């Protein structure tokens, strides 16, 4: 269990150019979330409606809307059990938001271990928001922040505070600044779309009006590599997310399944210009640096360890598709998977200890994880259609994947241990090949 030493806080947090500060009281040492526990107990958490500090109609609407947004955003992580407001004993119309006024007995008696309160002042488009988190049994504030911004910034403000909550409880800032790229198929065309971490605001990235496949994020989340048939054959595109310019790599044969090297402007991809499908290392401009695999069997689908020293990939060198790991420093290759005859689509956890992958058994495709030492094989999906293309969240706590459990393929998300499986994105057509970005900085 990770132990958290939370000391007195006096910080200034920067957000979209608008920010003030709010001091927080001291706290004892806490043990809340064991981030490696497959039988995680969710923390009972209460989030009452916020206090309307401006006493106008707009503040009244935002007091409920923002409390709901905070609850929904934290619940997405799978770490919190949000308590029903109908069970709250405190006055819902006049909530207390400071430790001096809160009757913590009202919260402990209904089982709440964490209490998150808020106060909102709204004046035209200008918003001030105070957010706090309390330990109800210690009767102490753990986090206190004051934010200032415009109404258009409110989603970012809530996400920023959720990042503070996750940092104090897990040591990471969660997934709130990440994105998900995926392939959207409709009318015979496949284009790459990008949504926010929770499926919000899906928007089209490619406009090739053809087939765009295998999206892959650079480790700074500023570049997206993918395969496109826009020129009539499978070429590799390396595009800047913001400016939508970059390089197009074209060679004889195919160029597929790109995977960026962590911390470098380099990527691995499968090329077949030599006649066999092998994995090569390329610069971010598409120039070949070196060949990474050499076998008679097909080698595809590279994925990198967090330190960039090892690469997992799929190979048929043993007769059926299996996952192998190559040490790119020593050139040593070892087979990772031995159970099942069709293991593909590996994705290396950002925590470094395991790999998630798809396997086909008895005509069905399901998702498993396995330790990088070949131990601790775990099945995450079962008896719910075909489940494939798994991709880790940047903190390693969640996995996004595609599934046809409801008929046509859609994008779903689950915890790293297969719990809390739910649909992420609702769009017409089919959605496949999701890829979760690193957390994005300097937005």
C-alpha positions as CSV (number, residue, x, y, z in Angstrom):
1,X,0.0,0.0,0.0
2,X,1.3,3.4,-0.9
3,X,1.6,5.7,2.1
4,X,0.8,9.3,1.6
5,X,2.4,12.0,3.7
6,X,0.2,15.1,3.2
7,X,1.6,18.2,4.8
8,X,0.3,21.8,5.0
9,X,-0.4,23.2,1.6
10,X,0.0,26.8,0.4
11,X,0.2,26.8,-3.3
12,X,-0.6,28.9,-6.3
13,X,-2.0,26.7,-9.1
14,X,-1.8,28.1,-12.7
15,X,-4.8,27.4,-15.0
16,X,-5.4,29.0,-18.3
17,X,-4.0,32.3,-17.1
18,X,-6.4,32.7,-14.2
19,X,-5.6,31.6,-10.7
20,X,-5.5,32.6,-7.0
21,X,-4.6,30.6,-3.9
22,X,-6.2,29.1,-0.9
23,X,-4.3,27.7,2.1
24,X,-5.1,24.2,3.3
25,X,-4.9,22.9,6.8
26,X,-2.4,20.2,7.9
27,X,-3.3,16.5,7.8
28,X,-2.0,13.3,9.2
29,X,-0.5,10.5,7.2
30,X,-3.1,8.6,5.2
31,X,-3.4,5.3,3.4
32,X,-6.2,5.4,0.9
33,X,-5.6,3.8,-2.4
34,X,-3.5,0.7,-3.2
35,X,-3.0,1.3,-6.9
36,X,-1.8,-2.2,-7.5
37,X,-4.7,-4.0,-5.7
38,X,-6.9,-6.0,-8.1
39,X,-9.6,-6.1,-5.4
40,X,-9.6,-2.4,-4.9
41,X,-12.2,-1.1,-2.3
42,X,-13.7,2.1,-3.7
43,X,-13.6,5.1,-1.3
44,X,-17.1,6.2,-0.2
45,X,-17.2,9.8,-1.2
46,X,-19.8,12.6,-0.8
47,X,-20.0,15.6,-3.1
48,X,-23.0,17.8,-2.1
49,X,-24.1,20.6,-4.4
50,X,-21.8,23.6,-4.3
51,X,-22.6,26.8,-2.3
52,X,-23.9,29.6,-4.4
53,X,-21.7,32.4,-3.2
54,X,-23.0,35.0,-5.6
55,X,-26.7,34.3,-4.8
56,X,-27.8,34.8,-8.4
57,X,-29.6,32.4,-10.7
58,X,-26.5,31.6,-12.7
59,X,-24.6,30.6,-9.5
60,X,-27.6,28.5,-8.5
61,X,-27.4,26.5,-11.8
62,X,-23.6,26.2,-11.6
63,X,-23.8,25.0,-8.0
64,X,-25.5,21.8,-9.2
65,X,-23.8,21.5,-12.6
66,X,-20.3,21.7,-11.2
67,X,-20.9,19.3,-8.3
68,X,-22.3,16.8,-10.8
69,X,-19.2,17.3,-13.1
70,X,-16.8,16.8,-10.2
71,X,-18.6,13.6,-9.2
72,X,-18.7,12.2,-12.7
73,X,-15.1,13.0,-13.4
74,X,-13.8,11.3,-10.2
75,X,-16.1,8.4,-10.6
76,X,-14.6,7.7,-14.1
77,X,-11.4,6.6,-12.4
78,X,-13.0,3.6,-10.7
79,X,-11.5,4.6,-7.3
80,X,-14.5,6.3,-5.8
81,X,-18.0,5.2,-4.7
82,X,-20.1,8.3,-5.0
83,X,-22.8,8.5,-2.4
84,X,-26.4,9.4,-3.3
85,X,-27.2,13.0,-2.3
86,X,-30.6,11.8,-1.3
87,X,-29.0,10.2,1.8
88,X,-27.1,13.3,2.9
89,X,-28.1,14.7,6.3
90,X,-26.7,18.2,5.7
91,X,-29.0,21.0,4.4
92,X,-28.8,20.7,0.6
93,X,-29.9,24.3,0.0
94,X,-27.3,25.8,2.2
95,X,-24.2,23.6,2.3
96,X,-21.3,24.2,4.6
97,X,-18.0,24.2,2.8
98,X,-15.4,25.0,5.5
99,X,-14.0,22.7,8.2
100,X,-15.1,25.2,11.0
101,X,-18.8,24.9,9.9
102,X,-19.0,21.3,8.7
103,X,-20.7,18.8,11.0
104,X,-18.5,15.8,10.1
105,X,-20.8,13.4,12.0
106,X,-23.4,14.0,9.4
107,X,-21.0,12.5,6.8
108,X,-19.4,9.7,8.8
109,X,-22.8,8.3,9.8
110,X,-23.7,7.8,6.2
111,X,-20.4,6.1,5.5
112,X,-18.6,8.9,3.7
113,X,-14.8,8.8,4.1
114,X,-14.1,11.7,1.8
115,X,-16.1,14.9,1.5
116,X,-15.6,17.3,-1.4
117,X,-17.2,20.7,-1.1
118,X,-17.3,23.7,-3.4
119,X,-18.3,27.3,-3.6
120,X,-19.1,29.2,-6.8
121,X,-19.4,32.9,-7.5
122,X,-20.6,33.8,-11.0
123,X,-20.6,37.3,-12.5
124,X,-21.4,37.4,-16.2
125,X,-18.8,35.2,-17.8
126,X,-16.3,35.4,-14.9
127,X,-16.3,32.6,-12.4
128,X,-14.6,32.1,-9.0
129,X,-14.6,28.6,-7.7
130,X,-13.4,27.2,-4.3
131,X,-12.9,23.5,-4.0
132,X,-11.9,21.5,-0.9
133,X,-11.4,17.8,0.0
134,X,-11.8,16.6,3.6
135,X,-11.1,13.4,5.5
136,X,-14.4,13.1,7.4
137,X,-13.0,10.8,10.2
138,X,-9.9,13.0,10.8
139,X,-12.2,16.1,10.4
140,X,-9.4,17.8,8.4
141,X,-9.0,19.4,5.1
142,X,-6.6,17.6,2.7
143,X,-6.8,19.9,-0.3
144,X,-8.0,23.5,-0.8
145,X,-7.9,25.4,-4.0
146,X,-9.4,28.6,-5.4
147,X,-9.7,29.0,-9.1
148,X,-10.7,32.0,-11.3
149,X,-11.6,31.8,-15.0
150,X,-14.3,32.1,-17.5
151,X,-17.3,29.8,-17.9
152,X,-15.6,28.1,-20.9
153,X,-12.8,27.1,-18.5
154,X,-15.0,25.2,-16.0
155,X,-14.4,21.8,-17.4
156,X,-10.6,22.3,-17.2
157,X,-10.9,23.7,-13.7
158,X,-12.8,20.6,-12.5
159,X,-10.2,18.3,-14.2
160,X,-7.3,20.3,-12.7
161,X,-8.8,19.8,-9.2
162,X,-9.4,16.1,-9.9
163,X,-5.8,15.8,-10.8
164,X,-4.9,17.3,-7.4
165,X,-7.2,14.8,-5.7
166,X,-5.6,11.9,-7.6
167,X,-2.1,13.1,-6.8
168,X,-2.7,13.2,-3.1
169,X,-4.4,9.7,-3.1
170,X,-2.3,7.8,-5.6
171,X,0.9,9.8,-6.4
172,X,-0.1,10.3,-10.0
173,X,-2.3,13.0,-11.5
174,X,-4.6,10.6,-13.2
175,X,-5.9,10.7,-16.8
176,X,-7.6,14.1,-16.9
177,X,-5.2,15.8,-19.4
178,X,-5.1,12.9,-21.8
179,X,-6.9,12.1,-25.1
180,X,-8.0,9.0,-27.0
181,X,-7.5,8.5,-30.7
182,X,-9.5,5.9,-32.5
183,X,-10.7,4.8,-36.0
184,X,-14.3,5.7,-36.9
185,X,-15.8,3.7,-39.8
186,X,-18.8,5.0,-41.5
187,X,-20.0,4.6,-45.1
188,X,-17.0,2.6,-46.3
189,X,-14.5,5.3,-45.0
190,X,-12.3,5.0,-42.0
191,X,-11.0,8.2,-40.4
192,X,-9.1,8.9,-37.2
193,X,-11.0,10.8,-34.5
194,X,-9.7,12.2,-31.2
195,X,-11.8,12.6,-28.0
196,X,-11.0,13.7,-24.5
197,X,-10.1,11.0,-21.9
198,X,-13.8,10.3,-21.1
199,X,-15.1,10.3,-24.6
200,X,-16.2,13.9,-24.5
201,X,-16.1,16.1,-27.7
202,X,-15.0,13.5,-30.3
203,X,-13.7,15.3,-33.4
204,X,-12.4,14.2,-36.7
205,X,-8.6,14.4,-37.2
206,X,-8.0,12.9,-40.6
207,X,-9.9,14.0,-43.7
208,X,-8.6,11.5,-46.2
209,X,-12.0,10.1,-47.3
210,X,-10.3,6.7,-47.5
211,X,-8.8,4.3,-44.9
212,X,-6.8,5.7,-42.0
213,X,-5.6,3.1,-39.5
214,X,-3.4,2.4,-36.5
215,X,-3.1,5.7,-34.7
216,X,-0.1,6.1,-32.4
217,X,0.7,9.0,-30.0
218,X,4.2,10.4,-29.5
219,X,5.4,10.5,-25.9
220,X,4.8,14.3,-25.7
221,X,1.4,13.9,-27.3
222,X,2.2,16.4,-29.9
223,X,2.4,14.0,-32.9
224,X,0.2,11.3,-34.3
225,X,1.5,8.5,-36.6
226,X,-0.9,6.4,-38.6
227,X,-1.3,4.4,-41.8
228,X,-3.4,5.9,-44.6
229,X,-4.5,4.7,-48.0
230,X,-5.1,8.3,-49.2
231,X,-2.5,7.8,-52.0
232,X,-3.8,4.4,-53.0
233,X,-1.5,2.3,-50.8
234,X,-0.7,1.9,-47.1
235,X,1.7,4.8,-46.4
236,X,2.9,6.0,-43.0
237,X,1.8,9.5,-42.0
238,X,3.5,11.4,-39.1
239,X,1.5,14.5,-38.3
240,X,1.7,17.3,-35.8
241,X,-1.5,17.3,-33.8
242,X,-1.9,21.1,-33.7
243,X,-0.6,22.1,-37.1
244,X,-1.6,18.9,-39.0
245,X,1.6,18.9,-41.0
246,X,4.6,16.5,-41.0
247,X,6.0,13.7,-43.1
248,X,4.6,11.0,-45.4
249,X,6.7,7.9,-45.6
250,X,6.1,5.9,-48.8
251,X,7.9,2.8,-49.8
252,X,7.1,-0.4,-51.7
253,X,4.8,-2.7,-49.7
254,X,3.1,-1.8,-46.4
255,X,3.9,0.7,-43.6
256,X,1.8,-0.2,-40.6
257,X,1.5,-0.4,-36.8
258,X,3.7,2.6,-35.7
259,X,4.8,2.9,-32.1
260,X,6.8,5.9,-30.8
261,X,9.9,5.5,-28.7
262,X,9.4,7.0,-25.2
263,X,11.1,10.3,-24.8
264,X,12.4,10.4,-28.4
265,X,11.3,11.7,-31.8
266,X,11.7,8.2,-33.2
267,X,9.2,5.4,-33.8
268,X,9.1,1.8,-34.8
269,X,6.9,0.5,-37.6
270,X,6.3,-2.5,-39.7
271,X,7.6,-2.2,-43.3
272,X,7.6,-4.9,-46.1
273,X,9.7,-3.4,-48.8
274,X,12.3,-6.2,-48.4
275,X,9.6,-8.8,-49.0
276,X,8.9,-9.8,-45.4
277,X,7.1,-7.8,-42.8
278,X,9.8,-6.6,-40.4
279,X,10.0,-3.9,-37.8
280,X,12.2,-0.9,-38.4
281,X,13.2,2.1,-36.3
282,X,12.5,5.5,-38.0
283,X,13.2,9.1,-37.2
284,X,10.2,11.3,-36.6
285,X,10.6,12.5,-40.2
286,X,10.4,8.9,-41.6
287,X,14.0,8.2,-42.3
288,X,15.1,4.6,-41.5
289,X,17.6,4.3,-38.7
290,X,17.9,0.6,-38.5
291,X,16.1,-2.7,-38.8
292,X,14.9,-4.1,-35.4
293,X,13.7,-7.6,-36.3
294,X,15.1,-10.3,-38.5
295,X,13.1,-13.5,-38.9
296,X,11.4,-15.4,-41.6
297,X,8.1,-15.1,-39.8
298,X,6.0,-11.9,-39.9
299,X,7.0,-9.3,-37.2
300,X,4.4,-6.6,-36.5
301,X,2.8,-4.5,-33.8
302,X,5.7,-3.1,-31.8
303,X,5.2,-1.5,-28.3
304,X,7.9,0.0,-26.1
305,X,8.7,-0.4,-22.5
306,X,8.6,3.0,-20.6
307,X,12.4,3.3,-20.6
308,X,12.6,2.6,-24.3
309,X,15.1,-0.2,-23.8
310,X,12.8,-3.1,-24.7
311,X,10.2,-3.6,-27.4
312,X,7.4,-6.2,-27.4
313,X,6.0,-7.3,-30.7
314,X,4.0,-10.0,-32.5
315,X,5.8,-12.6,-34.5
316,X,4.9,-15.8,-36.3
317,X,8.4,-17.2,-36.1
318,X,7.1,-20.1,-34.0
319,X,4.3,-20.9,-36.4
320,X,1.4,-18.9,-34.8
321,X,1.2,-15.3,-33.7
322,X,2.8,-14.9,-30.3
323,X,4.2,-12.0,-28.3
324,X,8.0,-11.6,-28.0
325,X,10.2,-9.1,-26.2
326,X,13.4,-7.7,-27.7
327,X,16.1,-6.0,-25.6
328,X,17.2,-3.3,-28.1
329,X,20.5,-2.8,-26.3
330,X,21.6,-6.5,-26.2
331,X,19.5,-7.6,-29.2
332,X,18.3,-10.6,-27.1
333,X,14.8,-11.8,-28.0
334,X,12.6,-14.0,-25.8
335,X,9.1,-15.3,-26.2
336,X,6.6,-13.9,-23.7
337,X,3.3,-15.8,-24.4
338,X,2.9,-19.6,-24.5
339,X,-0.8,-20.1,-23.7
340,X,-3.1,-19.7,-26.7
341,X,-2.4,-20.0,-30.4
342,X,-3.2,-16.4,-31.5
343,X,-1.9,-13.6,-29.3
344,X,-1.7,-10.1,-30.8
345,X,-2.0,-6.4,-30.2
346,X,0.3,-6.0,-27.2
347,X,0.5,-2.7,-25.3
348,X,3.1,-2.1,-22.6
349,X,1.9,-0.6,-19.4
350,X,3.3,2.8,-18.5
351,X,4.1,1.4,-15.1
352,X,6.4,-1.1,-16.8
353,X,5.4,-4.3,-15.1
354,X,2.8,-5.8,-17.5
355,X,1.6,-6.0,-21.1
356,X,-2.1,-6.1,-22.1
357,X,-2.9,-8.0,-25.3
358,X,-5.7,-9.7,-27.3
359,X,-6.0,-13.5,-27.8
360,X,-8.3,-15.6,-29.9
361,X,-9.6,-18.8,-28.4
362,X,-12.5,-20.9,-29.8
363,X,-13.4,-18.2,-32.3
364,X,-13.7,-15.4,-29.7
365,X,-11.2,-12.6,-29.0
366,X,-10.6,-11.5,-25.4
367,X,-8.2,-9.3,-23.5
368,X,-5.5,-10.5,-21.1
369,X,-2.6,-9.0,-19.2
370,X,0.7,-10.7,-18.5
371,X,3.7,-9.8,-16.5
372,X,6.8,-8.9,-18.5
373,X,8.4,-11.9,-16.8
374,X,5.8,-14.1,-18.4
375,X,3.9,-14.7,-15.1
376,X,0.6,-13.5,-13.7
377,X,-1.6,-14.1,-16.7
378,X,-5.0,-12.5,-16.2
379,X,-8.2,-12.6,-18.3
380,X,-10.0,-9.2,-18.3
381,X,-12.9,-9.8,-20.7
382,X,-15.2,-12.9,-21.1
383,X,-18.5,-13.8,-22.7
384,X,-19.1,-10.4,-24.1
385,X,-18.4,-10.6,-27.8
386,X,-15.0,-9.9,-29.3
387,X,-12.8,-7.5,-27.4
388,X,-9.5,-6.2,-28.9
389,X,-7.0,-3.4,-29.4
390,X,-6.4,-2.7,-25.7
391,X,-4.4,0.5,-24.8
392,X,-3.3,1.7,-21.3
393,X,-4.2,5.0,-19.8
394,X,-1.1,7.2,-19.1
395,X,-1.2,6.4,-15.4
396,X,-1.7,2.6,-16.0
397,X,-4.9,2.5,-14.1
398,X,-7.4,2.1,-17.0
399,X,-7.5,0.3,-20.3
400,X,-9.4,1.4,-23.4
401,X,-10.5,-1.2,-26.0
402,X,-13.0,-2.0,-28.7
403,X,-15.8,-4.5,-28.5
404,X,-18.7,-5.7,-30.5
405,X,-20.6,-6.8,-27.4
406,X,-23.6,-4.6,-28.4
407,X,-23.5,-5.6,-32.1
408,X,-21.3,-3.1,-34.0
409,X,-17.8,-2.3,-32.6
410,X,-17.6,0.5,-30.1
411,X,-15.0,1.9,-27.7
412,X,-15.1,0.8,-24.1
413,X,-13.0,1.4,-21.0
414,X,-12.3,-0.7,-17.9
415,X,-9.9,-0.7,-14.9
416,X,-6.5,-2.4,-15.2
417,X,-8.1,-5.4,-13.6
418,X,-11.1,-5.7,-15.9
419,X,-13.7,-4.2,-13.6
420,X,-16.1,-1.3,-14.3
421,X,-16.4,-2.0,-18.0
422,X,-18.5,0.6,-19.8
423,X,-18.9,2.3,-23.1
424,X,-16.7,5.4,-23.7
425,X,-17.9,6.9,-26.9
426,X,-21.3,7.0,-28.7
427,X,-21.0,7.8,-32.4
428,X,-22.7,6.4,-35.5
429,X,-20.9,3.7,-37.3
430,X,-18.1,1.5,-35.9
431,X,-15.2,2.6,-33.7
432,X,-12.1,0.6,-33.4
433,X,-8.3,0.7,-32.7
434,X,-8.3,3.1,-29.7
435,X,-5.0,4.5,-28.5
436,X,-4.7,6.4,-25.3
437,X,-2.4,9.4,-25.3
438,X,0.1,10.4,-22.6
439,X,-1.0,13.3,-20.4
440,X,-0.9,16.5,-22.3
441,X,1.0,19.5,-20.9
442,X,1.1,23.1,-22.0
443,X,-2.4,22.9,-23.5
